[in-house]
Amino acid sequence: MSKLDPSSREFREAGHKLIDRIADYLDNVDRYRVLSNVRPGEIASKFPPLPNNEGRPYDALMTDFESKIVPGVTHWNHPAFFAYFSITGSQAGILAELLMAALNLNGMLWKTSPAHTELETVTLEWLRKSLGLPDGLFGIINDTASINSFLALAAAREALGFDIRGKGMTGRDLPPLKVYCSEHAHSSIEKGALALGFGASGVELIESDDKFRMRPDALDAAIERDRAAGALPCAVTATLGTTSTASVDPLPEIADIAKREKMWLHVDAAYAGSATVEPSLRWLWKGIESADSIVVNPHKWFFTPIDCSVLYTRKPDMLRQTFSLVPEYLKTTDSAEVNYMDYGIQLGRRFRALKLWMVMEHYGIDKIRSVIRDHVSYAERLASELTKRKDIELLAPQSFSVVVFRKKGIDEAASEKASAELLERMNASGRLFVSHTKLKNKYGIRVAIGNGATEWEHVARVLEFV
Ligand SMILES: Cc1ncc(COP(=O)(O)O)c(C=O)c1O
């Protein structure tokens, strides 16, 4: 028996109670305030400066959890959480997380747990087919889209053929390298480029059209200008489902430009990619055959607890060329085709495929599809109700499950003030949580539907406050 846990008796008792506690939470999550209203420092002040020396029973910890921690929780698993992109800690996903912790696998190499590697390969093939993505894509799970986009940009940089892996980027004759994305791309693209040494000046945020989609003519013009100045286009990111409005960049046109300019084409479908489990939404993928890499986040809209982000690429060799580095102590003699540690930065890897597998298998694709359809229909209904009101205007076309609107005002400042006040009132109520954005300098309230427990009555709270 372990020195830490001499018997499993306490674990069993606490574990059974914990599952009941979690089930009660999920049944009653709507009774909590969505957005925590504690003051900064309030939670930290409840804890002593040092941990105790003797250890404490689980019951005491649960009492502390309820009284000291829960008040500072913003309930991301609440059906009226509409801020940022709402997510779901589904029951199947929660059970999988428990199993993952129990096994505590580290899937760095195939042999460090063959089931880990092989289930990842299998589930990513299932996901690819369920979303209607093309054949011939290699998939890998990492924690977040931010990391996956970083890996894709690193591969894009290596694919230029300058042996940046071998020679680095400084003290040598390299042209300025350029990464392009729309002004509405997620900040993770720019951050990834910064971390890779492209520099802020190496990232061009391309203007969008009146529907917040990247303008291919503006991309063309930026490339022409950059080439004339001696810079070299390296990669372009098309966002299918932007963060502010879920707008969709024109992938076929961007793909043509990428091909002509020999740029790596990265597709960020972190949010909207999951929606294509519904065949009528697969128009999203028009032009996707040309993508070198694609990001989809099951932890956003595929009911898998955070964290689980998928990177697909048709050029896994480029990822390996960029990242594979095998020290003696990790060399293997088996014939495994995939050692996932070769395709990114991290060595240790959680068994995230287990939760994706449990979510897909337990709910089945039909149910996942129908929940996503419901979310989109709630967004359509919300948008239609809002447009009936004289004092409200939509700031962007409703897209997938995202609606952005504002209060009208006599001028921009009055509109922003009234909209911000409305948002504050909604969030202060604790009954729902929405976030904001700015579109062409106009302040908008943003509602993103995506939690597996959300019903129309939750979305209708927005209308009550409006
Ligand atoms: C379009 C898009 N891409 C990437 C991200 C980053 O996701 P992650 O938190 O997985 O890094 C987000 C986050 O909301 C997003 O909206």
PDBQT file of the ligand as one rigid body, heavy atoms in Angstrom, charges set to zero:
ROOT
HETATM    1  C1  LIG A 501     -11.215  31.779 -33.133  1.00  0.00    +0.000 C 
HETATM    2  C2  LIG A 501     -10.409  31.438 -31.919  1.00  0.00    +0.000 A 
HETATM    3  N1  LIG A 501      -9.194  30.888 -32.067  1.00  0.00    +0.000 NA
HETATM    4  C3  LIG A 501      -8.421  30.572 -31.013  1.00  0.00    +0.000 A 
HETATM    5  C4  LIG A 501      -8.856  30.782 -29.733  1.00  0.00    +0.000 A 
HETATM    6  C5  LIG A 501      -7.948  30.423 -28.584  1.00  0.00    +0.000 C 
HETATM    7  O1  LIG A 501      -8.443  29.295 -27.967  1.00  0.00    +0.000 OA
HETATM    8  P1  LIG A 501      -7.651  28.574 -26.777  1.00  0.00    +0.000 P 
HETATM    9  O2  LIG A 501      -8.219  29.128 -25.514  1.00  0.00    +0.000 OA
HETATM   10  O3  LIG A 501      -7.962  27.113 -26.970  1.00  0.00    +0.000 OA
HETATM   11  O4  LIG A 501      -6.211  28.879 -26.938  1.00  0.00    +0.000 OA
HETATM   12  C6  LIG A 501     -10.109  31.347 -29.522  1.00  0.00    +0.000 A 
HETATM   13  C7  LIG A 501     -10.601  31.582 -28.148  1.00  0.00    +0.000 C 
HETATM   14  O5  LIG A 501     -11.703  31.975 -27.911  1.00  0.00    +0.000 OA
HETATM   15  C8  LIG A 501     -10.891  31.701 -30.635  1.00  0.00    +0.000 A 
HETATM   16  O6  LIG A 501     -12.087  32.288 -30.478  1.00  0.00    +0.000 OA
ENDROOT
TORSDOF 0
